[in-house]
Structure formats: C-alpha cells, structure tokens
Amino acid sequence: MPEKTIERDTKGIPLKSPNPEGVPVEVFYTILNTVFGVIGFAVAWFLAYTSSKQESADSRMDIVAQYDLGWLYLGILVLRFLQIPLVIFVGQTRGAAKIHVPDQHVYKVMGAEGSKLGYVLMDTDGANGDFNRAQRAWQNYCENISTLLALYVAASWAFPYQAFICATIWAVARVMSASGYKSSADGRFGGMLPQAIAMNVLQGMVMIVAIKTLL
C-alpha cells in the first residue's frame, strides 16, 4: 500500500487534522476502549469458564485471595485504565496541531532566520520513509509491551493456556501491523484489531481474578 499524499501549508504542516471528523477525541477513545473492554471481558469469561480446567483456575485464585493479592490485580487494571487519558491528550493535541503519523514531534529551526523556514517533520518518501515508519512501528511495540507483559504474567497465574494464546495472537498481530506500517501509515491497521482484542481479553482475565478475589 503506497503512502498517501498529504496536502500541507507553506511550512509543511498538514491542512487537515488526522482525527475523525464530528467526534471529539475523548468521546471516540472512551467508546472505543469501552467496547473493546466489554468484548475482552466477555471472551475472557467464556474462555475461563468453558474450560475443562475451571477447577484448577479457581484453586489458583483461592491462593491469590489467601495472600490478599487481589489488590495486585486491581493495581494492574488501574495502571492500564489510567493510560487512556494520556492517549486522549495526545489525540487532542495531535488533532489541534494537524500532525499525522508517523510524526511524533514537530521541530522548528531556531535563530534569526528560523522563522522563515518550514517545520522539521519526518521524511515519508522512499527508503527514508520506510525506515521512519518501521522505526515508529518498533517504538509502538516498545510503548505497549510493558502493559502486555503485566497483563500476560498476571493472567497466566489463573489461565495459563488462554493467556499464552492471547499473547501469541498479540505478538503475531504486531508483526503484521509493523509490516504494513513500513509501506504506509494506513498499512498499520492490518494487525490492529487482533492486537486490541488479544490485549483486552488478557485485561478481562485480570479483571476476573480481581473480582473473584476481592469481592
């Protein structure tokens, strides 16, 4: 998929915002995370309680409750949910600045003559563009792997096989997304749906343990 052409002003800033029109960013992300969260919890519950190893999972959750570790699971969820406002802040300011991905910063040349020059943004053409987008895909991975690992390790205590499947799907989907991103910004969407579902199912597993050990 070739990179699409973006119309820009005389200093290099795009003329249109990358955000969806007609929907405030905070509403869009809240709805998106709520929908995926509900789907993830439902799938996690189905996987957990249609398994032949349900009793084994319940016995491991009893150990979590015995040592009062339900708070650990709740803490992981708090950290996960409070990432959402940070993403919203980036989306709001990205839209206002009209900065498209893969750009994550806007630089300007300082000094007496700097005001006459355009802003400094990523090169999106040719080999340079492929490199910049591939590098951004790697950074996306690094930004998400700590959350994924926290959810994966926590969920694995009660649901090891199901958590392994989710982690594998997430990792494969990340490779798919990075492969597409290398060619174009829109190419990153190829693996986003399975990534989101896999992470939210892990989140649902952690939520099940928190609920069953704290309530």
Order of alpha helices (4+ residues) and beta strands (2+ residues): alpha-alpha-alpha-alpha-alpha-alpha-alpha
